[in-house]
Each structure stands twice: as structure tokens, then as C-alpha cells.
Amino acid sequence: MNTKSLRRAHPAALVLAVVAASTVTLVSCGNDNGSSAGSSSQVSAPDTASFSGMTPSPLKSAASSAVASARAAASAAASSASAAASSFEASVSAEVARASKDAQNELKDVKGQGNAMSEVAMTGEPRAQTSGLLAVVVNITNKTDKKASYAVQVDFLDSSGKVVETRYVGAENLAPGAKAQPVAISAKPPEPVLTPKLAKAQRY
């Protein structure tokens, strides 16, 4: 039977013959030690002309979806943290504003520097920690043997000694020997440089 007859009569047999020949070629390329088994046949490199280099569509779609979900989760977490920080900052600011107003009211009728200058001192805060703002920690110590509240006035002076800004801080119901450290912060720009001065301190 010639080749044409074989192709017409037994197409399946022809396919099996091709597969068998391919199998023999692959096995004869090398032994367990990776050396040649005497055959000069080599497996040719795959044809990369049809490779696009792109992620298959289903995988690409899944990856994009995962990235989008992660970004959305991160954004939601950041928004939640920002909202919590803003809420805390607002509550702190409200408390500071209330204490400042109370201290100002206590000092408005005080003559001179007040009766508690010896119980109050100031410590400067590094500008690197205050975003360049001028801030001072007002150290208040109740040196009496009774519970007391304090009102303090801090003036900020320019290079000529002129008061350009005033801040009020305070501490309430300090026990004997107890300390408080409110912070007086200037709202003026970093330049020109101002000098903080303890102007009044009243115990009440």
C-alpha cells in the first residue's frame, strides 16, 4: 500500500505514527546524566512569534480587580483615620479655647503680675517639633497646701520689645504639689522671630 492509500484509508494510524516518532526523538535527546545519547536531534525552541507578552485577559482582569479593591480599602482606612484625628483635634482645640477664655477672664482684673509668678515657669519647644511655630510649655506647680486653679498670660514680643500677641493658658483644681503643663502657641509667622514673656500668673 502506498502513502496516498495509507492517508485515505487510515488517517488515525498516520497520526499515531507521527506521535510515536516524536516521542522517540524526545527520549533519545539525553540520558539521566544530561549527556547526549548519541543522537544529533535537538528539540527546537518554541516559536515566540505568536506570544503577545501580555497577561491573559482573565488573569489580568482578576489582578486589576484585586489592586482596585486594595486601593479602595486603603483609601477607606485613611479616610477613617483622618476623620478620627480631626474629631480628636477639634475636641482638644475646644478644650484649649475654653481654658484660654477662663484664664483671660480671671486675669482681666488682676493688677501687676499676679500672686503666682513663683509657681510658674516656661520652657521653649523646638520649632522642628512644632512645624516652625513658636510654642512654649507653661510649667505650673501648686506650691501651696490647698487645691488651687491657675491663670497665666504669655506675651510675645518683637525685637523692639513691643507686645504683638498675647496667649492665655490655665490649669484647674491642682492638688497640693501637683503640676500642669499647658502650651502657649503663637499664631504669628516664624519670621520675624518673637520672644515669649511670662506676663501674669494668678492663683485662685
Secondary structure, 3 states (H helix, E strand, C coil): CCHHHHHHHCHHHHHHHHHHHHHHHHHCCCCCCCCCCCCCCCCCCCCHHHCCCCCCHHHHHHHHHHHHHHHHHHHHHHHHHHHHHHHHHHHHHHHHHHHHHHHHHHHCCCCCCCCCHHHEEEEECCHHHCCCCCEEEEEEECCCCCCEEEEEEEEEECCCCCEEEEEEEEEEEECCCCEECCEEECCCCCCCCCEEEEEEEEEC
